[in-house]
Amino acid sequence: MKLKDLLETNIENFNEYPFLFQQDREFTNVETKRYAEALACGLHRKGIQKGDRVIVCMPNCAEVIFSYQGITRAGAIIVPVMFTLHTKEIQYIILNSGAKAVITSSIVAASVEKAIENLEVKPLLIVVDQPTNERAYNFYDVIQSPVQDNPLDADIRPEDTAVILYTSGTTGNPKGVLLTHKNLYSNACNSALHHETERGTTLGILPLAHVFGLTVSNICFLTGSSIVVFSKFDLAEVFKAIEKYKVKNFSAVPAMIHALFSYPASDQYDTSSLEWISSGSAPLPLALLHAFQQKFGVEILEGYGLSEAAPVVTSHARRLPVKPGSVGIPIPGVQIKIVDDSGVEVPAGDVGELMVSGENVTPGYFQNEEETWRVLKDGWLFTGDLARLDDDGYLYIVDRKKDLIIRGGFNVYPRDVEEILNGHNKVLEAAVIGIPDERMGEEMVACVVAKEETDVSEEELIQYCGEFLAKNKTPRRILFLDALPRNGVGKVLKTRLRSQAAETITLS
């Protein structure tokens, strides 16, 4: 039950087959193992020891998979970092993790070099697509020497940390989520079991630096599947791959599903092989879910997860009824419950905080005992998400606890209002936030992106909401934006929206 075993078992069960596709490059599972073992030995020769942290920061490519498998074979800990982060954010993660090496590419190399230039102890820098120079080694130079016959990870246990995954940091500095080999391995196994995932070719459009994308690649090892890796989300290339490889299923975030739905040339491609799409990481608007399914005839199985749960907690299953608006039922090996502010479990239908337990739950945060004690109690993870269960055990995420708006003493759940606004025929997408107000405590502002070539006013949208919502749940103001700010996996950054709205809007 170690990450290394994913590839070992894959080769034992399925023999050699094409595992990775990226543009005109193709790698088998056996070649992947060969590169991983060579990198493990190369890192070992460069001084990387058991427990050392190694950052991988670059767009999706075959070398990301090689690096993950190589780092774990070296007995080191993988630290995936989104390549879109600011230099200061990268520097913070390098310092906080105490990384001994950074594996990157030319797209990010300048930012990484700037992040480490003033550090007293600089990590080893390895670049996959630049020649070795005085500042960095080339990736393939590092793996050139003969592979040593040495079980570098022989003393690694399933309970040892395999990955430190830094949260997006929307509420302050990012925290390093510790994920063990057992956390990640068990979650991949149970996710594949829950979805009854069949062998085939899937799309690697999610960032491999995100736990959702990492889990997709882990599931491919388990099921003997292949993965088409995309360095950027290119709609034409995605549709071409669906047609070429007869893709039956893949995982995506709502922003990607929206882009696929809106792509004007989608009918030029044969997508008849598609059967289902797994959606997670952010709420999927109901209007989009229905429109996508009607257009493509594809079932969308929405799920819920978080980094601290490695990540999948619940999802719809193909063998069971799909309830739009719900995120399904717990996957095997995961338990959930809804509790009130006192920690007492509430009846079905009542809203409370979602708690999660299982082999997938993190042992804590890296060098952050205070935060660990805050979210982990008696084997249960406090997620910070407000949710409810129906009588059939289906989970409904109501909102983030920190996003709850308390207006005049009454709770308002932004997602309820967002669903209404997303149903308006002139609204592309919406996010609802609260800003401080002397009279009401908080006042509600809807941040709206209008559809192109449409003319919609603040008054029209407020009146529209009033047709469906009580007055105290209707937005006070509308802030029109060209786009909603998002992180690397499409999650709306409401902290940034709150700051922008507070600076822009005057309440009277």
N, C-alpha and C positions, 0 to 999 in steps of 0.2 A: 504493500500500500504506500509506495513512494512514487514521486513523479517520474523517476527513471523507469519504473516498472511499466508505465503506460506504453512506452515505446518498445520495451523488451517483449512484453506480452503481445503487442500488436504484431511484431514480426513472427513470433511463435505461432500465432493463430491464423495469420493471413498470408504468410510468406512475403516475398518482395512484390510490391505494386507501386504505381505512381501515387505519391502521397501529396506532394505540394506542386501547385501550378502558380506561376507568377509571370504574366506577360508571355515571353517566349522561353521562359525557364521552366524546367521540370525536374523534380527530385523524387526519388523513391523513398520509402520508409527506411530501407537499408542504408541508402546514402545519407539520410538524415542522421541516423545513428553514427555513421562514420565521422561526419562533421562534428557531431556533438562530443564524441569521445576525443577527437583531436583537439577541440577547443578546451575540454576539461584538462587535458595534459598540458596544453599551452598556458592556461591560466595557472596551473600548478607550478610550472617552471618560472612564471613571472611572480611567484610569491603568494598567490591566492591560497588561503588555507580554509579548513573547515570553519564554517560560521561567518566568514567574511561576507560582506555585502557587495554585490556587483549590480550596478545600474544598467538597464537596457533602455535606451532613449532614442527611438527612431521610428519612422513610419513603418507600417506593416510591410514585411518582406520575409523571404525564406530565412535570412540570417537571424531574425527574431526567434523563430522556432529553434534553430540550431543553438542559439545562445541560451535559451531557457533550459534545453536539455543538457547543454554543456556545463552550465553553471551548477545545476543540481548534481551532475556527475562529479564535479570537483568538490562536492561537499559544501559549496557556498550557498548563499541565499540570494534569490532573484529579487531585484527591486525594479519593477516596471514603471517607467515614467513617460507620460504623454509628451510627445515631441513638440506639441503646440504651447507648452508652458513658457512663461517669461523667464528670462535669465535669472532673475532673483528667486523665482520659485524653484528652478533647478538647483541653484546654489543652496537654498534652504534644505532641500531633500538630500543633497550630497553631504552637507554638514550634519544634519540630524541623523542620517543613517550611518554615518562614518564609512561611506563607500570606499572600497579599496580600488575599484576599477569602474570605468564607464565605457560601455559598448554603444557606439552611435554611428551616424552616417553623415555624409557631407552636408545634408540639409540642415542638420542641427549642430554640426561640429563647432561652428563659430560661437554659437550661444554657450555650448558646454565649455569651450576654452575660456570664454569671458567669465563664466561662473567660477572657474577654478583658478584664475590667474593670480588672485590675491590670497589664496589659501596657503597656510604654512605647510600643510602636508597635502600634496596634490595626488589625486587618484590616478592610476594608470589609465591612459586614454587609448581606446582601440576603435578605429574607424573602418567600416566595412568596404567603403568605396573610394578611399584615398590612399596613395602610396605611403609607406613608412617614412617619417621625417623626424626632426629633432623633438617634436611635440607629441607625436602619436605613432602607434604601431598600426599597420594594416592588419585587418582581421585574418586574412588568409596567410600572412606571414607568421602570425602567432600560431597557426595550426599546421605549419609546414613540417615541423620536426616529427620523427616517428612516434607513434602512439605507444606509451608505456603500458606494459601488462601489469597494471596496478589498480586494484579496486578502490578508487579514491573516495567513494561514498560508502564504504563497507560498514562504517560505524554510525551511519545516519539511521535514526529511528522514525517511524511514522508520526510520532508526536513532536518531532523537531520542526522548527520553522523552515518552510520552503520558500515563502514569498513574504515580502513586506510591501503592502500595497498602500500608497498614500492617498488619502481621501482628497476630494476636490478643493477643500479649504474654503468653502463658501462662507463659513462662519468664523474665520480666523486661520491661523497657520494649519496646514494639513497634518493629520495624524497618521502615523504608520500602523496600519492594521496588520497584525501578525496572522499569517495563515500557514497552518502546518501541512505536511504531506497528506495526512489523514483528512483534514478539512477539504482540500481540493480534490483528492482522489475520490472520496466518498460522494461528494456533491456531483462530480461528473458522472459517476456510476448511477446514482439515483435519478439524476436528470434524464439520462438516456433511457433508463427503465421506465420512468414516468411517461415519457413521450413515445415510448416504443420506437425509438429512433432506428431506422433501417440503414444498412450499408449503402453508400452512394457518394455523390459529390456535393459538397455544400459551398457556400460563399463565405469568405473571410472578410466581410465588409466592416465588422466591428473592430475597433482598435485592439490589437493584441496586448497593448499596455493596460487595458481595462479588464477587470476580472470577468466580465461577461464574454469578451472576446477570447480571453485565456481559456475559459471553460469550454467554449465551442471547439477550440483546438484539442483540448484534452478528450472531449467526447469523440472526436474523429479517430484518435488512437484506439479508443475502446471498441468502436463499432467497425473498424477497418475501412473507414471512409477516407475520401480525398477532400482537399480544401483548396479553393482558388483564392489566393491572397491578393488583396488590392491595397496599393500604397496610398490611394486616395479614392474617395467615393465618386466614381465617374459613372453617371447613369447609363450612358451608351454601352460602356464596357460591362456593366453589371447585367444589362439585358442580353448582351451578346453571350455572356458566360452562362446565363440561365438556358438559353437556346442551345449552345454548343455542348454543354455537359449534362443536359436534361436534368437540371437541378429540381429535386422534389421538395426540399425544405431548406430554410436558412433562418438565422436569427438577425434581428434588426432592432433599432430604437425607433420611436414614433416619428422623429424628424426624418429618418430615412424612408419610412413607409409613406410619409406625406410627399417626399420628393419623387418616389417611384410612382405614386398615384398621379402626380401632376405632370410627369414627363410627357410632353406632347407626342413624341415618336414611339411611345410604348407599343402601339398596335402594329409596328413594323417587325416585331420580334415574336417568335413562337414561345409562349410561356405556358403552354398546355401541360408541361410536366409538373409544374408547381402544384403542390397539394396543401402545404401549410407553412406559415411563418410564425416563428416565436418572437413575441414583442415584450420588451422589458426596459428597465432603467428609468423610465418616466411614464406618466399616465398617457394612455392612448385615447384621444377624444372619440366619443361614441360615433359622432358624425363621420369621422374619418374611417373608423373600423367598418361601418356599414357600407360606405361608398367604395372602399378598396375591395371588399369581398364581392360586391355587386359587379365591379368592373373586371376583376381578374378571376372570379370564381374560386378564390383561394381562402381557406380558413385561417384566421388569425387567432393564435392561442396566446392570449396575454398572460403574463406572469409577473411575479414580484420577487425582488431580491435586494440584497445590499452587500457591500464589500465585507462587512463583519460576519456574513453568513456564507461566504465563499462561492457564489453569491445566492444561488437559487433557493427560495423558500417555498413558494407556491407557483402553480401554473395550471392552466387548463390542460386536460388530457383528451386525446382524440377519441378514446373509447367512452367518454362521459359527456353529458350535455354541456354545451358552452353557454355561459350566462354573461351576455355583454354588460360591461361595467364592472364585472368581477375580475379578480386576478387568479381565479381558480382555487384549487385545494392544495394542501401541503404535499410535497413530493415525498416518496418513501424515506424514512429515517429522520424526518423533521417534524417537530411538534410546535404548535402555536397556541396562544391564548390571548384574550383581550382583557385588560385589567383597568380598574379605575385609578385615581390618583393615590389611593391607599394601597395599591397592589392587589386588590381583591378582584377575582375574575367576575366579569359581568355577563348577564344573560345574552343569548343570541338576539341580534338586532340592536343592542346598545353599543354606543361608540366609546372606545377607550384606547389605551396605548397597546400596540401589538408587541408581544413578546415571543421569542423564538428559542428553541432548544434543539440540540442534535449534534452529531459528529461534525457537522459543517460549521459550527459556531467558533469564532476566533477565541484564542486564549487571552487576548487583550491587545493593548497598543504598545508599540515599541518605546521603551523607556518613558512610559507615561502611566504610572500606577494610579494616579488620581482619576484619570479619565476611565481607566479599566474598571476601577471599583464603582464608578458612577453607572456604567452601562451593563456590567455583568454581576448578577446576584443569584446565588444558589443554582448555578448552571443555566440560568435564563438570560437572554440578551434583551435589554430594553432598546427597541428600535428607534424610538422617537417619532414613530408614525401612528397617526390616529386611524383606527379601522373598526370594522364590525364584521361579524360572521352571521350568515343566514342559517336557517334551520337545517340546511343540507351540508353545512360546513364549508361553504364557499366564502372566500375572503373578499372584502371590499375595502380598498384603501380610501379613506375620507380625505386625509391631508397630512402634511408634515405638521408635527406638534408645534414647531417653531413658526410655521406659516399661518397658524390659526389667527383669525382677526377677532378681537373682542371689541365690539362696537356698542357703546352704551350699556355695557354689562352683558350683552348677548354674544354667544359664539357664532361666528360666520365662517363656514368652510369655503375657502377660495375655489376649490375644485367644482363645487356645485354651480357657482357663478360662471366659471370658465366653460363648463359644458353648455350652458345656455348661450353664451356669446359665440362659441364655436359652431353653434347651429345656425347662426345668422348667415344669410346668403352672400353678404358682402365682407365677412370676416374671414381672414386666412387663419389666424391663430390669436389666442389671447392668454394673458396671465394676470391674475388678480392678486393684489397685495394690499397691506394696510400701512398707513403712515400716521404719525402722531397727530392728534387733534385735541385741543384744550377742552372742548365741550363734550366730545363723545369718547375720548380716550384714544380711539383709533378711528380713522375713516378709510373707506374702501375706494381704491383706485384700480381701474381695469386698464392694463397696458395692451393695446390692440394693434395688430398688423392687418391692415385692410387688403383685400384682394386687388390685384392690379386692375387699372382702368375702371375702378368703382368710386363712387362718391358717397361717403357715409359720414354723418355728423355725430358729434357727442350726444346731442339731444335725441337723435334717432335710436342710438344704442341703449341709452338709459331708459327710454320709453319702452324699448323692446324687452329689456330685462324685467321691467315692471309688469309685463304681461304674464310672467312666469314666476316671479319671486315677490316675497313680501317686501315692503318698503325698506325695512332695516337690513335686508340682504341685497338691495339694489346698489350698484356702484354710485358713489357721489360724483366722481369725475372719470373721464376717459382720457388716457394719454396715448396719442397715436405715435407709433414708431415704425421705422423702416424694417426692423427685424428685432426679434427678442434675443438678448444675450444668452449664449449657451456655453456649456463646457464641452470637453472633447467628445462626449458621447450623447450630446444633444439635450442634456438636462438644462432647463431654464434657470438662470442665475438670479433668483429673486432678491438676494441681498443687493445686487447691483441695481435692480429695478427700484427697490425701495429708496436707495440713495438718489437715483435719478429723479424719481417722482417727488421726493421731498424737496429737491432743489428747483424743480420746474413748476410744481403746482402750488397755487395759493388757495387755501380753503377759506371761504367767507360765510 
